[in-house]
Amino acid sequence: MYCVSGSARLYFEILGDGAPAVLLLHGLGGSRLAWFHIPSSLAGSHRVIVPDLRGCGVSERGTEPYGFEQLARDVIAILDAADAPSCHVIGHSFGGVLAQHLLAFHEERVASAVLVSTSSRVGEKAASGWRRLADAVEQRGLARPDIRADRGFADGFADRCPALVRTLQEIAASCDRSVYAAQARIAAAYDYTTALARVARPTLILQGRADRMTSPGGSVLLARALPMATLELIDDVGHNLHLEMGDRFVQRVARFFADVERGSQPAQRPPAPR
């Protein structure tokens, strides 16, 4: 299905049925295809909305400046087109940052959030790396030795599941270089730590201890920022923990959503006053 946001046509798919819906937000250089089996697995209990973010997959980039607020407006346009007034959000990496923006500034559209391999802010060292990557991709494209899908997994996973890793590499390589660079630049300049203190939505934070791309320490800071957060650090998985965990990931998030819907997800502390 397509909808229009600003000057761009955006593509999304819907699987299954049930409310609230589940929205999946993919990572930098990805597309809806980077979720592999997860949408169909979740569709047994929920209506699952899987978009290509602006400029990714078959969605158009449009002419608007690339930024998290524009991406959030895109998401809201997709939710409106899908007749989903509120949703559970699962955001991986870059998609997890976008999910934080939705929590901080469009909380009314979010029932709960699962933040995977992400952080509430980016440090200067990491920011510098993102800016260098953006410049290099614009100049030399995505066929670069430092853009390797296997770095997103714990040691040994690429040997056990080479086809999955190869497919993920192909998805990244197919991304428009200007979109990849734009995503990298906004990934170099965000800090939601203060804004998240006002959020009153249950949030599950999942972080792999073997993540070589996002420091596990960032997930601790993220959990401290969110009043209703539960943090789980998982051994022996890396940045793409949702793929490494397989069915365990689907079972964990489905249990979290069920707890939220029953009202049994405990709050950690009251949100800060607005």
N, C-alpha and C positions, 0 to 999 in steps of 0.2 A: 504494500500500500504506500501511497505518497500523500504528503501534506505540504503546505507552503508555509515557510517562516521567513519573513523579510523577502529577500530576493532569491531565496534558495528553495528548491524542491528537495524534500527530505524523504528518504525511504525507511520504512519500518515493517516488521512482520509481527503478526499476532498468532499465538498458539494457545490452545486450551481455553478454559473458561473459569470463572470464579472471581470474587472480589474480596479484598482489594487486588488489583492487578500487581504484577511484579515487573519492574522495569530494569533492564540490563544495560549498563553503560560500559562500553569497551575501553581498552587502554589506548595509549598513544600509538599511532600508526596502524591501528587495528580496524576491525569492522565487525558487523554482527556475526560473521563466520568464525571469529576468534573465540566464541563461546562454545563451539563444538557441540557436545551432547547436552549441555546444561539446559537450554530452553525447553527441549522436548521432555527432559526429565522432570522439570518443574511444572510442565503443562498438565500433569496428572492431577494437580490440586489447585492451580491458579491460572488465570489468564496472563500470559507472558508477552510483554512488549519488548521487541528487540530491534533497536534502530541502528542504522549507520549514522554516526555523528556527522555533522556538517563537513563536507569535503572528503569523507571516507566512504569506502565501498561504492555504492551507486548514488549516494546523496550528493547534491551539488554544494559547492563552496559558497556561492553567492558573492555579493560585493561588500557586505558589512565587515567591519574590522573583526578579526578573530579574537575572541575573549570569552571568559567563562560566563559572563552575563548573557552574551549572545547565544552561547551554547545552551544556557538554562532556558532562554526564551524559546529556543528550538525544541527542547524537551517538553516544555509546556504546550507548544503547538501540537506536538505528537500526542501528548496525553489528551488534549482536547479532541483531536481527530479520532482517537481511540475510545472516546467517551469514558475516560478514567479520571474522575475528580481527585482521587488520591491513590497512592501506590506504595508498595514496598520497593525500595531502590537497592540494587546491588551494583556497586561501582568498583571496577578493578583499576588500580594504579591511577592513570590520568582520569579515567572514569570515576574513580573514587574521589578525586579532587572536585570534579563536577558535581558529584553527589553531595559533597560538603557545601558547595555553593547553594544547591537547592535547599539543604537543611537550614543554612544561615539566612537566606533571603527569600525563599519560597516555601517555607515550612508547611504551609497549609496544603500543599500538594503531596506531602510525604507522610505515610503512615509509620514507616520505620526504615532503617537503612542498614545495609551490610557493606562495610568499607574494607576492601581487600588490598593489601600491599600498598598502603598509601600513608600520607602524613598530613598534618594540619598546616605545615609551613615548609618552606625550602630554605636551607642554609646557603650561605654565600658560596661555599666550595661547590656544592651541587648546582647552584644557579649558574656559576661560571661554566661548569661542564655542559649544562643544557644549552647555554648561549653558543659555546664553541660547536656543539653538535649541530645546532640550527644553521650556523654559518657554513659548516662543512657539507651538510646535506644540500643546501641551496647551490653550492658551487660544484659538488661532485656527485650528487645523487645518492641513492640509497644502497648501491652496490659497494658497501664499505665493510672492511673486515671487523670494525668495532660495533657494527649493528648485527649481532648474532643472536638468533633465537635461543640457542642453548644456554646463554647466560641467564636467562629467565627461570632456569630450573636448578634444582639441587644436583650435585654431582651424581652421575650415573643415569639420570633420567633419559637423557638424549640417546644413550646406548640402548635403553630398554624400549623406548617409544620413538624411534627415528622418524616414522611417518608423520606423527603429530607435530614434532618439532619442525620438520621440513615444511609442513603446511603453514605453520605459524610464520616461518621465515618468508614464505611466498606471499602471505597476506601483507606483511610489512613492506616487502619489496614492491608490491603493487600500489602502495600509497603514493599520492601525488607529492612530489618533493616539497612544493611550497606549503602544502597543508601540514606535512610532517614538521617542517621548520617552524610554522606558526604555532603548532601545538607545543613544540619544544620551548619556544620563547615564552609562552604564557605559563608553562610548567616551571619556568625559572623565576617567576615573580608572583607568588601567592602566599598569603598568610591568613588563615581563617581562625586562628587560635582564639582570639578575643570574641569574634562573632559567634563561635560555636557555644560559648558559655551560656547563651540565651536559649539554646535549642531544647525543646521539651519533647523529643521523640526517642523511643528506644533505638539503640544503635549497637550492632555487633561488629567488632573490629577483629579481623582475622589476619594474622601476620606469620609468615614462615621464618623460622629462626635461621634458615640457610639462604635467605634472600640476599643476593649480591647487588641488587639494584636500588632497593629502598631499605635503609637501615631499620632494623627492628626497634631501635630506640625511638624512631619517629612515631611508631604506633603507640608507644607508651605516652608520649606527649599528647597525641591525639586523644587517647582515652581519658587523660586528665582534663582535657579541654571540654569534653562532652559530658553533661550532667547525667545522662542515662545510658552510659556506655558500658559494654562488657567486652573486655579484651581477652583474646585467646591467642597465645603464641604456640605455634605448632612445629614440632621437631621434624627435621629431615625433609622439608619442602622449601622451595624457593619463591621467587617473585610470582610465578604463575601457579600459586598454590591451589587455585580452584580446579586446574587441570590435573595437577599431580595428585590431589586428594580424590579425584574421581567421584564415585557415588557417596563417599563420606562428606564431601562438600555439599552436595544436594540435600542429603539427610540433615546436615547441621543447619543449613539455612531454612529448610522447611520446618524444622522443629522450632527455630527462633520465630518464624512468622506465625506458627500456630500459637506459641506462647503470647505473642503480641495480640493476636486476635481474640484470645481468651482473657486478655487483661492480666496475665500472670507474669509478665516480664517485669522484674522489679526495677524501680528507679534507684540509681546509686546515690544521688543527692538532688535537691531541688535546683532547677535552673536559675541562673542569675536574673534579677529583675531587668525588664526591658527599659 
